């Protein structure tokens, strides 16, 4: 059984089995050809060539969809119901950990705290046996991915677990985050999630999802780039430029920092306003900033949130915590040392649903 943590973000999918981790844009497009002609024999990143067939349809996924598909899109609806996109993203991520034609998985994934009412629907969509084909330059192996167990938890709880659980899924007893009230602010692509942990327990009554995310900054950047350089791009095609602060225009590398930074500063102001209107900072021992937005906005947020820190590798924090929880549940099941009821406040395995 392969234990995997999968963060199905609006901006990027992040997944890890505790040994390897993969990240790719949450972009899907209809594929047109399995065959590929290229000079490079080996890609530096296997997620740069993601072509999968699901339910008889060929899809390009992630960076490959951005480069090649004329109908690529990044699904932004609440239920992620655009076509087969969510299922395709999930299976593309799992396929990276399939070393055999048939592989069984135990998965922990997440939803925004304001969307946890959709958890049972998500479990039904993800659990079970999925047949797919993973295409590459050399072969097109048919895979059977058996998702035996699924646990759905509020997304930022994963980032908290990444901080307080070690590589064996055991609690780091010396962690200062085990005591008092800890806030987790997960700044995502479409929304931001604000989660409260009180003495390691998730507090849903004080946790929420707000419609403020990096996508608004992307839209502002795209508009200004079009005005300044005459370059019009879909927001999903701006990832590289926004992350690096550089873009190729007419064969020359342009520094777009003067366009990017005002957009980030404005978005940070919105995030601070949401946090301060939702929580009393004096009640918190710590505040963890996570998600892709934490990287972009950290320098603007920290002066206004004195107890806040940007965690190490904030982009993958949720997926790493999800894996740690999956590993912890698997170890308990293997030893018979109690049930998974300890996770009832944050989510439950599909096998325990009444």
URVENDA-V265212 format. One record per backbone hydrogen bond with DSSP energy under -1.0 kcal/mol. NH is the residue of the N-H (numbers start at 1). CO is the residue of the C=O. If there is no record, write none. Layout:
# URVENDA-V265212
nh;co
NH;CO
NH;CO
This chain:
# URVENDA-V265212
nh;co
2;104
4;106
5;16
6;108
7;14
9;7
9;12
13;24
14;7
15;22
16;5
17;20
22;15
24;13
26;11
27;25
28;73
29;60
31;58
48;45
49;46
52;59
53;133
54;57
57;54
59;52
60;29
61;50
62;27
64;61
66;62
67;63
68;64
69;65
73;28
85;82
88;84
89;85
90;86
91;87
92;88
93;89
94;90
95;91
96;93
97;94
98;95
103;144
105;146
106;2
107;149
108;4
109;151
111;153
115;112
118;115
119;116
122;118
123;119
124;120
125;121
126;122
127;123
128;147
130;145
132;143
133;53
134;141
135;51
136;139
143;132
144;101
145;130
146;103
147;128
148;105
148;146
149;105
151;107
153;109
155;111
157;154
158;155
160;156
161;157
162;158
164;160
165;161
166;170
169;166
172;164
173;171
175;172
178;175
182;197
183;286
184;195
185;288
186;193
187;290
188;191
192;210
193;186
194;208
195;184
197;182
198;201
199;180
201;198
203;196
206;203
207;204
208;194
210;192
212;210
214;188
215;189
216;213
218;214
219;215
220;216
221;217
222;218
223;219
224;220
225;221
226;222
227;223
228;224
229;225
230;226
231;225
237;234
238;235
242;238
243;239
244;240
245;241
247;254
249;252
252;249
254;247
256;245
259;256
260;256
261;257
264;260
265;261
266;262
267;263
268;264
269;265
270;266
271;267
272;268
273;269
274;270
275;271
276;272
277;273
278;274
279;275
283;280
284;281
285;181
286;181
287;307
288;183
289;309
290;185
291;314
293;187
294;291
296;292
297;293
298;294
300;297
301;297
302;298
304;301
308;305
309;287
311;289
320;316
321;317
322;318
323;319
324;320
325;321
326;322
327;323
328;324
329;325
330;326
331;327
332;328
333;329
334;330
335;331
336;332
337;332
338;336
343;340
344;341
346;343
347;343
350;150
352;349
353;350
